[in-house]
């Protein structure tokens, strides 16, 4: 099972959502190289849909959604910039 | 890169609506879209120095953060020139990143395969 220890970087967004959520993900992904991964923890109820759409639009990959007791964790892989 | 335009006609008169509009603008620019916020009518006050600092709708991100992050990420802020002038402002009142435009500039942007929303 994937855990945070397998990600190149982690980002805990707490209850942040919508524009703030994707803005912070975008900024965090800037620091990664192609193929590296970012583990995002987000409790916002729309994070699932928003992160999937954001990845489709930006050429990144939503690798998987991991269960988390307090919310959800999303493993993203950086695509070609 | 696709164009995405957000027409915003509110500011201090409707902090809820104005904040949601700028939240969507942040989502758009962070998603790699060529994003433009067109401030018209009361919306132009958002482009005045210090006004964003006065708007923090409960439960939403502070307006000052939204504007700062949006501009830093490359988002454009276009201010309706006649709306701006009729309220007695001058160009030195504008925040960094905002420019005055007329209707033709907006029409050019929106007819160049743009999508948009209005608040």
N, CA and C atoms of all chains as a GROMACS GRO file, in nm:
protein
  600
    1UNK      N    1   0.084  -0.120   0.000
    1UNK     CA    2   0.000   0.000   0.000
    1UNK      C    3   0.088   0.126   0.000
    2UNK      N    4   0.046   0.224  -0.080
    2UNK     CA    5   0.121   0.350  -0.085
    2UNK      C    6   0.108   0.424   0.048
    3UNK      N    7   0.213   0.481   0.091
    3UNK     CA    8   0.207   0.566   0.210
    3UNK      C    9   0.282   0.695   0.179
    4UNK      N   10   0.273   0.792   0.273
    4UNK     CA   11   0.336   0.920   0.249
    4UNK      C   12   0.487   0.906   0.231
    5UNK      N   13   0.545   0.800   0.288
    5UNK     CA   14   0.690   0.784   0.279
    5UNK      C   15   0.734   0.759   0.135
    6UNK      N   16   0.639   0.723   0.047
    6UNK     CA   17   0.674   0.698  -0.092
    6UNK      C   18   0.665   0.824  -0.178
    7UNK      N   19   0.612   0.929  -0.124
    7UNK     CA   20   0.597   1.051  -0.204
    7UNK      C   21   0.722   1.138  -0.194
    8UNK      N   22   0.750   1.210  -0.300
    8UNK     CA   23   0.865   1.299  -0.299
    8UNK      C   24   0.839   1.424  -0.216
    9UNK      N   25   0.712   1.460  -0.205
    9UNK     CA   26   0.676   1.577  -0.126
    9UNK      C   27   0.535   1.558  -0.072
   10UNK      N   28   0.505   1.626   0.038
   10UNK     CA   29   0.371   1.616   0.095
   10UNK      C   30   0.314   1.756   0.115
   11UNK      N   31   0.181   1.763   0.113
   11UNK     CA   32   0.111   1.891   0.129
   11UNK      C   33  -0.018   1.866   0.204
   12UNK      N   34  -0.029   1.923   0.323
   12UNK     CA   35  -0.151   1.909   0.403
   12UNK      C   36  -0.234   2.035   0.387
   13UNK      N   37  -0.348   2.023   0.321
   13UNK     CA   38  -0.432   2.140   0.294
   13UNK      C   39  -0.545   2.156   0.394
   14UNK      N   40  -0.560   2.062   0.486
   14UNK     CA   41  -0.667   2.076   0.586
   14UNK      C   42  -0.802   2.093   0.521
   15UNK      N   43  -0.874   2.198   0.561
   15UNK     CA   44  -1.009   2.223   0.509
   15UNK      C   45  -1.009   2.313   0.385
   16UNK      N   46  -0.894   2.351   0.338
   16UNK     CA   47  -0.890   2.441   0.222
   16UNK      C   48  -0.952   2.375   0.099
   17UNK      N   49  -1.019   2.456   0.018
   17UNK     CA   50  -1.085   2.401  -0.099
   17UNK      C   51  -1.088   2.499  -0.214
   18UNK      N   52  -1.148   2.455  -0.322
   18UNK     CA   53  -1.173   2.536  -0.441
   18UNK      C   54  -1.045   2.603  -0.492
   19UNK      N   55  -1.048   2.735  -0.512
   19UNK     CA   56  -0.934   2.802  -0.571
   19UNK      C   57  -0.809   2.794  -0.485
   20UNK      N   58  -0.828   2.801  -0.354
   20UNK     CA   59  -0.712   2.796  -0.264
   20UNK      C   60  -0.645   2.658  -0.272
   21UNK      N   61  -0.725   2.556  -0.284
   21UNK     CA   62  -0.673   2.419  -0.290
   21UNK      C   63  -0.585   2.400  -0.414
   22UNK      N   64  -0.639   2.433  -0.530
   22UNK     CA   65  -0.560   2.407  -0.652
   22UNK      C   66  -0.443   2.504  -0.665
   23UNK      N   67  -0.458   2.625  -0.611
   23UNK     CA   68  -0.347   2.719  -0.614
   23UNK      C   69  -0.228   2.663  -0.535
   24UNK      N   70  -0.255   2.610  -0.417
   24UNK     CA   71  -0.146   2.558  -0.335
   24UNK      C   72  -0.087   2.430  -0.393
   25UNK      N   73  -0.171   2.350  -0.458
   25UNK     CA   74  -0.119   2.231  -0.525
   25UNK      C   75  -0.029   2.272  -0.642
   26UNK      N   76  -0.076   2.371  -0.718
   26UNK     CA   77   0.004   2.419  -0.832
   26UNK      C   78   0.140   2.469  -0.786
   27UNK      N   79   0.143   2.546  -0.678
   27UNK     CA   80   0.269   2.599  -0.627
   27UNK      C   81   0.361   2.488  -0.577
   28UNK      N   82   0.303   2.388  -0.513
   28UNK     CA   83   0.383   2.276  -0.462
   28UNK      C   84   0.440   2.194  -0.577
   29UNK      N   85   0.362   2.177  -0.682
   29UNK     CA   86   0.408   2.097  -0.796
   29UNK      C   87   0.522   2.166  -0.872
   30UNK      N   88   0.527   2.298  -0.863
   30UNK     CA   89   0.634   2.372  -0.932
   30UNK      C   90   0.772   2.329  -0.884
   31UNK      N   91   0.777   2.284  -0.758
   31UNK     CA   92   0.906   2.248  -0.700
   31UNK      C   93   0.949   2.106  -0.734
   32UNK      N   94   0.865   2.034  -0.807
   32UNK     CA   95   0.895   1.895  -0.839
   32UNK      C   96   0.940   1.881  -0.984
   33UNK      N   97   1.013   1.776  -1.010
   33UNK     CA   98   1.054   1.743  -1.147
   33UNK      C   99   0.954   1.644  -1.206
   34UNK      N  100   0.955   1.634  -1.336
   34UNK     CA  101   0.866   1.541  -1.404
   34UNK      C  102   0.883   1.400  -1.345
   35UNK      N  103   0.769   1.337  -1.315
   35UNK     CA  104   0.772   1.201  -1.262
   35UNK      C  105   0.772   1.193  -1.111
   36UNK      N  106   0.803   1.304  -1.044
   36UNK     CA  107   0.800   1.303  -0.897
   36UNK      C  108   0.657   1.311  -0.847
   37UNK      N  109   0.638   1.274  -0.723
   37UNK     CA  110   0.502   1.264  -0.669
   37UNK      C  111   0.480   1.360  -0.551
   38UNK      N  112   0.354   1.399  -0.539
   38UNK     CA  113   0.311   1.487  -0.430
   38UNK      C  114   0.193   1.421  -0.361
   39UNK      N  115   0.202   1.405  -0.231
   39UNK     CA  116   0.091   1.348  -0.155
   39UNK      C  117   0.014   1.462  -0.088
   40UNK      N  118  -0.111   1.479  -0.131
   40UNK     CA  119  -0.193   1.588  -0.081
   40UNK      C  120  -0.297   1.533   0.015
   41UNK      N  121  -0.304   1.590   0.134
   41UNK     CA  122  -0.412   1.559   0.227
   41UNK      C  123  -0.511   1.673   0.223
   42UNK      N  124  -0.637   1.641   0.196
   42UNK     CA  125  -0.740   1.744   0.185
   42UNK      C  126  -0.871   1.693   0.241
   43UNK      N  127  -0.934   1.775   0.325
   43UNK     CA  128  -1.060   1.736   0.386
   43UNK      C  129  -1.181   1.795   0.314
   44UNK      N  130  -1.156   1.886   0.223
   44UNK     CA  131  -1.267   1.949   0.152
   44UNK      C  132  -1.347   1.844   0.075
   45UNK      N  133  -1.478   1.854   0.082
   45UNK     CA  134  -1.564   1.750   0.022
   45UNK      C  135  -1.554   1.747  -0.130
   46UNK      N  136  -1.511   1.859  -0.190
   46UNK     CA  137  -1.502   1.864  -0.336
   46UNK      C  138  -1.361   1.836  -0.386
   47UNK      N  139  -1.269   1.808  -0.296
   47UNK     CA  140  -1.130   1.789  -0.337
   47UNK      C  141  -1.115   1.675  -0.438
   48UNK      N  142  -1.192   1.572  -0.420
   48UNK     CA  143  -1.186   1.458  -0.511
   48UNK      C  144  -1.210   1.501  -0.656
   49UNK      N  145  -1.320   1.570  -0.678
   49UNK     CA  146  -1.355   1.614  -0.814
   49UNK      C  147  -1.257   1.721  -0.864
   50UNK      N  148  -1.222   1.814  -0.776
   50UNK     CA  149  -1.137   1.926  -0.819
   50UNK      C  150  -0.996   1.881  -0.856
   51UNK      N  151  -0.939   1.793  -0.776
   51UNK     CA  152  -0.802   1.750  -0.806
   51UNK      C  153  -0.798   1.663  -0.931
   52UNK      N  154  -0.901   1.584  -0.953
   52UNK     CA  155  -0.907   1.503  -1.076
   52UNK      C  156  -0.914   1.595  -1.198
   53UNK      N  157  -0.999   1.698  -1.191
   53UNK     CA  158  -1.013   1.793  -1.302
   53UNK      C  159  -0.884   1.871  -1.322
   54UNK      N  160  -0.824   1.914  -1.213
   54UNK     CA  161  -0.700   1.992  -1.222
   54UNK      C  162  -0.590   1.909  -1.290
   55UNK      N  163  -0.580   1.783  -1.255
   55UNK     CA  164  -0.479   1.698  -1.318
   55UNK      C  165  -0.507   1.681  -1.467
   56UNK      N  166  -0.633   1.665  -1.505
   56UNK     CA  167  -0.666   1.652  -1.647
   56UNK      C  168  -0.627   1.778  -1.724
   57UNK      N  169  -0.647   1.893  -1.664
   57UNK     CA  170  -0.620   2.020  -1.732
   57UNK      C  171  -0.471   2.053  -1.740
   58UNK      N  172  -0.394   2.005  -1.647
   58UNK     CA  173  -0.255   2.050  -1.636
   58UNK      C  174  -0.153   1.945  -1.678
   59UNK      N  175  -0.200   1.830  -1.720
   59UNK     CA  176  -0.106   1.728  -1.766
   59UNK      C  177  -0.040   1.649  -1.655
   60UNK      N  178  -0.094   1.662  -1.534
   60UNK     CA  179  -0.045   1.582  -1.423
   60UNK      C  180  -0.135   1.460  -1.405
   61UNK      N  181  -0.095   1.369  -1.320
   61UNK     CA  182  -0.171   1.245  -1.303
   61UNK      C  183  -0.215   1.227  -1.159
   62UNK      N  184  -0.344   1.200  -1.142
   62UNK     CA  185  -0.394   1.160  -1.011
   62UNK      C  186  -0.376   1.009  -1.003
   63UNK      N  187  -0.270   0.969  -0.936
   63UNK     CA  188  -0.231   0.827  -0.935
   63UNK      C  189  -0.331   0.744  -0.856
   64UNK      N  190  -0.361   0.791  -0.737
   64UNK     CA  191  -0.458   0.718  -0.655
   64UNK      C  192  -0.507   0.802  -0.538
   65UNK      N  193  -0.620   0.760  -0.485
   65UNK     CA  194  -0.677   0.823  -0.367
   65UNK      C  195  -0.664   0.724  -0.252
   66UNK      N  196  -0.601   0.772  -0.145
   66UNK     CA  197  -0.575   0.685  -0.032
   66UNK      C  198  -0.668   0.719   0.083
   67UNK      N  199  -0.715   0.619   0.154
   67UNK     CA  200  -0.803   0.647   0.269
   67UNK      C  201  -0.726   0.716   0.381
   68UNK      N  202  -0.793   0.806   0.448
   68UNK     CA  203  -0.732   0.875   0.561
   68UNK      C  204  -0.843   0.898   0.663
   69UNK      N  205  -0.815   0.874   0.789
   69UNK     CA  206  -0.922   0.886   0.891
   69UNK      C  207  -0.986   1.024   0.896
   70UNK      N  208  -0.909   1.128   0.870
   70UNK     CA  209  -0.962   1.263   0.885
   70UNK      C  210  -0.999   1.328   0.752
   71UNK      N  211  -0.976   1.259   0.644
   71UNK     CA  212  -1.005   1.318   0.514
   71UNK      C  213  -0.961   1.225   0.405
   72UNK      N  214  -0.899   1.277   0.304
   72UNK     CA  215  -0.850   1.191   0.198
   72UNK      C  216  -0.710   1.233   0.159
   73UNK      N  217  -0.636   1.137   0.110
   73UNK     CA  218  -0.503   1.166   0.059
   73UNK      C  219  -0.501   1.135  -0.090
   74UNK      N  220  -0.436   1.223  -0.164
   74UNK     CA  221  -0.431   1.212  -0.308
   74UNK      C  222  -0.285   1.208  -0.351
   75UNK      N  223  -0.251   1.105  -0.423
   75UNK     CA  224  -0.114   1.095  -0.473
   75UNK      C  225  -0.112   1.144  -0.617
   76UNK      N  226  -0.037   1.252  -0.640
   76UNK     CA  227  -0.029   1.314  -0.772
   76UNK      C  228   0.112   1.295  -0.828
   77UNK      N  229   0.117   1.267  -0.956
   77UNK     CA  230   0.248   1.257  -1.021
   77UNK      C  231   0.263   1.372  -1.121
   78UNK      N  232   0.376   1.440  -1.114
   78UNK     CA  233   0.397   1.554  -1.203
   78UNK      C  234   0.422   1.509  -1.347
   79UNK      N  235   0.352   1.574  -1.439
   79UNK     CA  236   0.372   1.546  -1.581
   79UNK      C  237   0.475   1.639  -1.641
   80UNK      N  238   0.478   1.643  -1.771
   80UNK     CA  239   0.573   1.730  -1.840
   80UNK      C  240   0.523   1.874  -1.832
   81UNK      N  241   0.606   1.965  -1.792
   81UNK     CA  242   0.564   2.105  -1.778
   81UNK      C  243   0.553   2.172  -1.913
   82UNK      N  244  -0.316   2.730  -2.468
   82UNK     CA  245  -0.380   2.762  -2.340
   82UNK      C  246  -0.515   2.829  -2.367
   83UNK      N  247  -0.621   2.782  -2.306
   83UNK     CA  248  -0.754   2.839  -2.326
   83UNK      C  249  -0.771   2.969  -2.248
   84UNK      N  250  -0.854   3.057  -2.304
   84UNK     CA  251  -0.890   3.179  -2.232
   84UNK      C  252  -1.010   3.154  -2.142
   85UNK      N  253  -1.003   3.209  -2.022
   85UNK     CA  254  -1.116   3.202  -1.930
   85UNK      C  255  -1.136   3.340  -1.869
   86UNK      N  256  -1.255   3.397  -1.892
   86UNK     CA  257  -1.284   3.531  -1.843
   86UNK      C  258  -1.387   3.529  -1.731
   87UNK      N  259  -1.365   3.614  -1.632
   87UNK     CA  260  -1.458   3.625  -1.520
   87UNK      C  261  -1.502   3.770  -1.510
   88UNK      N  262  -1.629   3.795  -1.532
   88UNK     CA  263  -1.683   3.929  -1.521
   88UNK      C  264  -1.733   3.949  -1.379
   89UNK      N  265  -1.680   4.049  -1.311
   89UNK     CA  266  -1.718   4.072  -1.171
   89UNK      C  267  -1.768   4.215  -1.156
   90UNK      N  268  -1.893   4.227  -1.113
   90UNK     CA  269  -1.955   4.359  -1.099
   90UNK      C  270  -1.970   4.401  -0.952
   91UNK      N  271  -1.916   4.324  -0.860
   91UNK     CA  272  -1.933   4.352  -0.717
   91UNK      C  273  -1.798   4.364  -0.648
   92UNK      N  274  -1.798   4.428  -0.534
   92UNK     CA  275  -1.678   4.436  -0.450
   92UNK      C  276  -1.722   4.452  -0.305
   93UNK      N  277  -1.706   4.572  -0.249
   93UNK     CA  278  -1.745   4.593  -0.110
   93UNK      C  279  -1.896   4.587  -0.091
   94UNK      N  280  -1.972   4.604  -0.198
   94UNK     CA  281  -2.118   4.601  -0.188
   94UNK      C  282  -2.171   4.459  -0.177
   95UNK      N  283  -2.089   4.360  -0.211
   95UNK     CA  284  -2.131   4.220  -0.201
   95UNK      C  285  -2.005   4.134  -0.184
   96UNK      N  286  -1.947   4.134  -0.063
   96UNK     CA  287  -1.821   4.063  -0.040
   96UNK      C  288  -1.832   3.913  -0.068
   97UNK      N  289  -1.946   3.855  -0.042
   97UNK     CA  290  -1.964   3.712  -0.066
   97UNK      C  291  -1.946   3.680  -0.214
   98UNK      N  292  -2.022   3.748  -0.296
   98UNK     CA  293  -2.016   3.722  -0.440
   98UNK      C  294  -1.877   3.757  -0.497
   99UNK      N  295  -1.822   3.868  -0.452
   99UNK     CA  296  -1.690   3.909  -0.503
   99UNK      C  297  -1.582   3.808  -0.465
  100UNK      N  298  -1.590   3.756  -0.344
  100UNK     CA  299  -1.489   3.661  -0.299
  100UNK      C  300  -1.499   3.529  -0.375
  101UNK      N  301  -1.622   3.484  -0.399
  101UNK     CA  302  -1.639   3.361  -0.476
  101UNK      C  303  -1.582   3.378  -0.617
  102UNK      N  304  -1.607   3.494  -0.676
  102UNK     CA  305  -1.555   3.519  -0.811
  102UNK      C  306  -1.402   3.510  -0.814
  103UNK      N  307  -1.337   3.571  -0.715
  103UNK     CA  308  -1.191   3.568  -0.713
  103UNK      C  309  -1.137   3.430  -0.676
  104UNK      N  310  -1.216   3.353  -0.603
  104UNK     CA  311  -1.177   3.215  -0.573
  104UNK      C  312  -1.176   3.132  -0.702
  105UNK      N  313  -1.278   3.152  -0.784
  105UNK     CA  314  -1.283   3.082  -0.913
  105UNK      C  315  -1.168   3.129  -1.002
  106UNK      N  316  -1.136   3.256  -0.996
  106UNK     CA  317  -1.024   3.308  -1.075
  106UNK      C  318  -0.894   3.240  -1.034
  107UNK      N  319  -0.877   3.220  -0.905
  107UNK     CA  320  -0.758   3.150  -0.857
  107UNK      C  321  -0.755   3.006  -0.909
  108UNK      N  322  -0.869   2.940  -0.908
  108UNK     CA  323  -0.876   2.802  -0.957
  108UNK      C  324  -0.839   2.798  -1.105
  109UNK      N  325  -0.885   2.897  -1.180
  109UNK     CA  326  -0.860   2.899  -1.324
  109UNK      C  327  -0.712   2.920  -1.354
  110UNK      N  328  -0.652   3.020  -1.294
  110UNK     CA  329  -0.511   3.048  -1.324
  110UNK      C  330  -0.422   2.936  -1.273
  111UNK      N  331  -0.460   2.876  -1.162
  111UNK     CA  332  -0.382   2.764  -1.109
  111UNK      C  333  -0.397   2.639  -1.194
  112UNK      N  334  -0.500   2.637  -1.278
  112UNK     CA  335  -0.522   2.523  -1.367
  112UNK      C  336  -0.460   2.546  -1.505
  113UNK      N  337  -0.381   2.650  -1.516
  113UNK     CA  338  -0.308   2.673  -1.639
  113UNK      C  339  -0.385   2.746  -1.747
  114UNK      N  340  -0.498   2.806  -1.713
  114UNK     CA  341  -0.576   2.880  -1.811
  114UNK      C  342  -0.530   3.026  -1.818
  115UNK      N  343  -0.538   3.081  -1.938
  115UNK     CA  344  -0.509   3.222  -1.955
  115UNK      C  345  -0.628   3.299  -1.898
  116UNK      N  346  -0.613   3.348  -1.777
  116UNK     CA  347  -0.729   3.396  -1.701
  116UNK      C  348  -0.732   3.547  -1.691
  117UNK      N  349  -0.851   3.601  -1.709
  117UNK     CA  350  -0.870   3.745  -1.702
  117UNK      C  351  -0.994   3.775  -1.618
  118UNK      N  352  -0.977   3.862  -1.518
  118UNK     CA  353  -1.092   3.912  -1.440
  118UNK      C  354  -1.124   4.051  -1.492
  119UNK      N  355  -1.246   4.066  -1.539
  119UNK     CA  356  -1.291   4.197  -1.587
  119UNK      C  357  -1.376   4.261  -1.477
  120UNK      N  358  -1.324   4.370  -1.422
  120UNK     CA  359  -1.395   4.440  -1.314
  120UNK      C  360  -1.477   4.553  -1.375
  121UNK      N  361  -1.607   4.546  -1.354
  121UNK     CA  362  -1.694   4.651  -1.405
  121UNK      C  363  -1.791   4.696  -1.296
  122UNK      N  364  -1.860   4.806  -1.320
  122UNK     CA  365  -1.954   4.864  -1.221
  122UNK      C  366  -1.886   4.870  -1.084
  123UNK      N  367  -1.950   4.824  -0.978
  123UNK     CA  368  -1.890   4.833  -0.844
  123UNK      C  369  -1.765   4.745  -0.828
  124UNK      N  370  -1.749   4.652  -0.920
  124UNK     CA  371  -1.633   4.564  -0.915
  124UNK      C  372  -1.501   4.638  -0.927
  125UNK      N  373  -1.502   4.753  -0.991
  125UNK     CA  374  -1.375   4.824  -1.014
  125UNK      C  375  -1.306   4.862  -0.882
  126UNK      N  376  -1.382   4.873  -0.775
  126UNK     CA  377  -1.320   4.913  -0.647
  126UNK      C  378  -1.218   4.809  -0.599
  127UNK      N  379  -1.232   4.685  -0.646
  127UNK     CA  380  -1.135   4.582  -0.607
  127UNK      C  381  -0.996   4.613  -0.658
  128UNK      N  382  -0.988   4.692  -0.764
  128UNK     CA  383  -0.857   4.726  -0.823
  128UNK      C  384  -0.797   4.851  -0.760
  129UNK      N  385  -0.863   4.904  -0.658
  129UNK     CA  386  -0.813   5.023  -0.590
  129UNK      C  387  -0.728   4.982  -0.471
  130UNK      N  388  -0.614   5.043  -0.457
  130UNK     CA  389  -0.522   5.009  -0.348
  130UNK      C  390  -0.594   5.010  -0.213
  131UNK      N  391  -0.577   4.903  -0.137
  131UNK     CA  392  -0.629   4.897  -0.002
  131UNK      C  393  -0.768   4.838   0.011
  132UNK      N  394  -0.845   4.837  -0.099
  132UNK     CA  395  -0.983   4.790  -0.088
  132UNK      C  396  -0.989   4.639  -0.061
  133UNK      N  397  -0.906   4.562  -0.128
  133UNK     CA  398  -0.909   4.416  -0.106
  133UNK      C  399  -0.879   4.382   0.040
  134UNK      N  400  -0.796   4.464   0.103
  134UNK     CA  401  -0.761   4.438   0.244
  134UNK      C  402  -0.882   4.450   0.336
  135UNK      N  403  -0.984   4.520   0.291
  135UNK     CA  404  -1.101   4.544   0.376
  135UNK      C  405  -1.209   4.436   0.359
  136UNK      N  406  -1.184   4.339   0.269
  136UNK     CA  407  -1.286   4.238   0.241
  136UNK      C  408  -1.240   4.102   0.290
  137UNK      N  409  -1.311   4.049   0.388
  137UNK     CA  410  -1.287   3.912   0.434
  137UNK      C  411  -1.420   3.852   0.474
  138UNK      N  412  -1.484   3.788   0.378
  138UNK     CA  413  -1.612   3.724   0.402
  138UNK      C  414  -1.591   3.601   0.491
  139UNK      N  415  -1.674   3.588   0.593
  139UNK     CA  416  -1.660   3.476   0.685
  139UNK      C  417  -1.669   3.342   0.610
  140UNK      N  418  -1.576   3.254   0.641
  140UNK     CA  419  -1.577   3.121   0.580
  140UNK      C  420  -1.507   3.113   0.447
  141UNK      N  421  -1.459   3.226   0.398
  141UNK     CA  422  -1.390   3.228   0.270
  141UNK      C  423  -1.250   3.288   0.289
  142UNK      N  424  -1.166   3.268   0.189
  142UNK     CA  425  -1.029   3.318   0.195
  142UNK      C  426  -1.030   3.471   0.192
  143UNK      N  427  -0.941   3.536   0.265
  143UNK     CA  428  -0.935   3.682   0.259
  143UNK      C  429  -0.912   3.732   0.116
  144UNK      N  430  -0.981   3.839   0.080
  144UNK     CA  431  -0.970   3.892  -0.056
  144UNK      C  432  -0.826   3.934  -0.089
  145UNK      N  433  -0.757   3.988   0.010
  145UNK     CA  434  -0.619   4.033  -0.018
  145UNK      C  435  -0.531   3.916  -0.062
  146UNK      N  436  -0.550   3.801   0.001
  146UNK     CA  437  -0.473   3.682  -0.038
  146UNK      C  438  -0.512   3.637  -0.180
  147UNK      N  439  -0.642   3.639  -0.206
  147UNK     CA  440  -0.689   3.593  -0.337
  147UNK      C  441  -0.633   3.680  -0.449
  148UNK      N  442  -0.636   3.810  -0.430
  148UNK     CA  443  -0.587   3.900  -0.534
  148UNK      C  444  -0.435   3.886  -0.550
  149UNK      N  445  -0.366   3.880  -0.437
  149UNK     CA  446  -0.219   3.870  -0.441
  149UNK      C  447  -0.176   3.740  -0.511
  150UNK      N  448  -0.236   3.630  -0.472
  150UNK     CA  449  -0.198   3.500  -0.531
  150UNK      C  450  -0.235   3.493  -0.679
  151UNK      N  451  -0.349   3.550  -0.712
  151UNK     CA  452  -0.397   3.548  -0.852
  151UNK      C  453  -0.299   3.625  -0.942
  152UNK      N  454  -0.262   3.743  -0.901
  152UNK     CA  455  -0.171   3.824  -0.982
  152UNK      C  456  -0.033   3.760  -0.989
  153UNK      N  457   0.012   3.707  -0.876
  153UNK     CA  458   0.145   3.643  -0.873
  153UNK      C  459   0.151   3.522  -0.965
  154UNK      N  460   0.038   3.455  -0.983
  154UNK     CA  461   0.033   3.336  -1.068
  154UNK      C  462   0.014   3.371  -1.215
  155UNK      N  463   0.003   3.499  -1.245
  155UNK     CA  464  -0.007   3.540  -1.385
  155UNK      C  465  -0.146   3.579  -1.431
  156UNK      N  466  -0.240   3.587  -1.340
  156UNK     CA  467  -0.376   3.626  -1.377
  156UNK      C  468  -0.384   3.774  -1.410
  157UNK      N  469  -0.468   3.807  -1.508
  157UNK     CA  470  -0.484   3.947  -1.549
  157UNK      C  471  -0.606   4.009  -1.481
  158UNK      N  472  -0.593   4.137  -1.449
  158UNK     CA  473  -0.707   4.213  -1.397
  158UNK      C  474  -0.729   4.332  -1.489
  159UNK      N  475  -0.843   4.331  -1.555
  159UNK     CA  476  -0.878   4.439  -1.645
  159UNK      C  477  -0.992   4.520  -1.582
  160UNK      N  478  -0.974   4.648  -1.584
  160UNK     CA  479  -1.069   4.738  -1.516
  160UNK      C  480  -1.144   4.821  -1.620
  161UNK      N  481  -1.274   4.815  -1.613
  161UNK     CA  482  -1.360   4.891  -1.705
  161UNK      C  483  -1.331   5.040  -1.690
  162UNK      N  484  -1.279   5.098  -1.796
  162UNK     CA  485  -1.235   5.236  -1.789
  162UNK      C  486  -1.347   5.336  -1.755
  163UNK      N  487  -1.462   5.332  -1.824
  163UNK     CA  488  -1.568   5.427  -1.788
  163UNK      C  489  -1.622   5.406  -1.646
  164UNK      N  490  -1.630   5.279  -1.602
  164UNK     CA  491  -1.677   5.252  -1.465
  164UNK      C  492  -1.581   5.312  -1.363
  165UNK      N  493  -1.453   5.304  -1.395
  165UNK     CA  494  -1.346   5.354  -1.309
  165UNK      C  495  -1.351   5.506  -1.302
  166UNK      N  496  -1.362   5.567  -1.418
  166UNK     CA  497  -1.358   5.714  -1.424
  166UNK      C  498  -1.481   5.776  -1.359
  167UNK      N  499  -1.597   5.714  -1.376
  167UNK     CA  500  -1.718   5.774  -1.320
  167UNK      C  501  -1.718   5.772  -1.168
  168UNK      N  502  -1.629   5.688  -1.109
  168UNK     CA  503  -1.619   5.683  -0.963
  168UNK      C  504  -1.509   5.774  -0.911
  169UNK      N  505  -1.449   5.849  -1.001
  169UNK     CA  506  -1.354   5.953  -0.959
  169UNK      C  507  -1.213   5.906  -0.930
  170UNK      N  508  -1.179   5.785  -0.973
  170UNK     CA  509  -1.045   5.735  -0.947
  170UNK      C  510  -0.947   5.782  -1.055
  171UNK      N  511  -0.817   5.775  -1.019
  171UNK     CA  512  -0.713   5.804  -1.117
  171UNK      C  513  -0.622   5.682  -1.127
  172UNK      N  514  -0.541   5.677  -1.232
  172UNK     CA  515  -0.459   5.559  -1.259
  172UNK      C  516  -0.365   5.526  -1.142
  173UNK      N  517  -0.323   5.627  -1.068
  173UNK     CA  518  -0.232   5.602  -0.955
  173UNK      C  519  -0.300   5.527  -0.840
  174UNK      N  520  -0.433   5.516  -0.846
  174UNK     CA  521  -0.506   5.442  -0.743
  174UNK      C  522  -0.504   5.291  -0.766
  175UNK      N  523  -0.464   5.250  -0.887
  175UNK     CA  524  -0.472   5.108  -0.923
  175UNK      C  525  -0.368   5.022  -0.851
  176UNK      N  526  -0.409   4.901  -0.816
  176UNK     CA  527  -0.314   4.805  -0.760
  176UNK      C  528  -0.222   4.755  -0.872
  177UNK      N  529  -0.108   4.700  -0.833
  177UNK     CA  530  -0.015   4.646  -0.931
  177UNK      C  531  -0.078   4.528  -1.003
  178UNK      N  532  -0.064   4.525  -1.132
  178UNK     CA  533  -0.119   4.414  -1.211
  178UNK      C  534  -0.251   4.446  -1.277
  179UNK      N  535  -0.315   4.555  -1.234
  179UNK     CA  536  -0.444   4.593  -1.294
  179UNK      C  537  -0.422   4.697  -1.403
  180UNK      N  538  -0.498   4.682  -1.511
  180UNK     CA  539  -0.489   4.781  -1.619
  180UNK      C  540  -0.629   4.826  -1.660
  181UNK      N  541  -0.637   4.947  -1.709
  181UNK     CA  542  -0.765   5.000  -1.757
  181UNK      C  543  -0.787   4.957  -1.901
  182UNK      N  544  -0.907   4.910  -1.929
  182UNK     CA  545  -0.940   4.867  -2.065
  182UNK      C  546  -1.079   4.917  -2.102
  183UNK      N  547  -1.101   4.919  -2.233
  183UNK     CA  548  -1.234   4.948  -2.283
  183UNK      C  549  -1.299   4.823  -2.339
  184UNK      N  550  -1.416   4.841  -2.395
  184UNK     CA  551  -1.495   4.727  -2.441
  184UNK      C  552  -1.429   4.643  -2.549
  185UNK      N  553  -1.354   4.708  -2.637
  185UNK     CA  554  -1.294   4.633  -2.747
  185UNK      C  555  -1.196   4.527  -2.698
  186UNK      N  556  -1.122   4.564  -2.593
  186UNK     CA  557  -1.024   4.469  -2.537
  186UNK      C  558  -1.097   4.346  -2.481
  187UNK      N  559  -1.207   4.370  -2.414
  187UNK     CA  560  -1.286   4.260  -2.358
  187UNK      C  561  -1.343   4.173  -2.470
  188UNK      N  562  -1.398   4.236  -2.570
  188UNK     CA  563  -1.458   4.162  -2.681
  188UNK      C  564  -1.352   4.078  -2.753
  189UNK      N  565  -1.233   4.136  -2.772
  189UNK     CA  566  -1.126   4.061  -2.838
  189UNK      C  567  -1.092   3.935  -2.759
  190UNK      N  568  -1.081   3.950  -2.628
  190UNK     CA  569  -1.045   3.835  -2.543
  190UNK      C  570  -1.154   3.729  -2.547
  191UNK      N  571  -1.277   3.773  -2.530
  191UNK     CA  572  -1.387   3.676  -2.517
  191UNK      C  573  -1.422   3.608  -2.649
  192UNK      N  574  -1.391   3.672  -2.760
  192UNK     CA  575  -1.422   3.609  -2.888
  192UNK      C  576  -1.306   3.525  -2.940
  193UNK      N  577  -1.200   3.515  -2.861
  193UNK     CA  578  -1.086   3.434  -2.898
  193UNK      C  579  -1.094   3.298  -2.826
  194UNK      N  580  -1.200   3.226  -2.856
  194UNK     CA  581  -1.222   3.092  -2.800
  194UNK      C  582  -1.223   3.092  -2.647
  195UNK      N  583  -1.278   3.195  -2.589
  195UNK     CA  584  -1.283   3.203  -2.444
  195UNK      C  585  -1.412   3.145  -2.388
  196UNK      N  586  -1.403   3.098  -2.266
  196UNK     CA  587  -1.521   3.067  -2.187
  196UNK      C  588  -1.525   3.166  -2.072
  197UNK      N  589  -1.638   3.173  -2.005
  197UNK     CA  590  -1.642   3.269  -1.896
  197UNK      C  591  -1.760   3.252  -1.804
  198UNK      N  592  -1.752   3.320  -1.690
  198UNK     CA  593  -1.862   3.325  -1.594
  198UNK      C  594  -1.876   3.470  -1.549
  199UNK      N  595  -1.991   3.501  -1.493
  199UNK     CA  596  -2.016   3.638  -1.450
  199UNK      C  597  -2.075   3.640  -1.310
  200UNK      N  598  -2.025   3.734  -1.231
  200UNK     CA  599  -2.076   3.750  -1.094
  200UNK      C  600  -2.119   3.894  -1.072
   0.00000   0.00000   0.00000
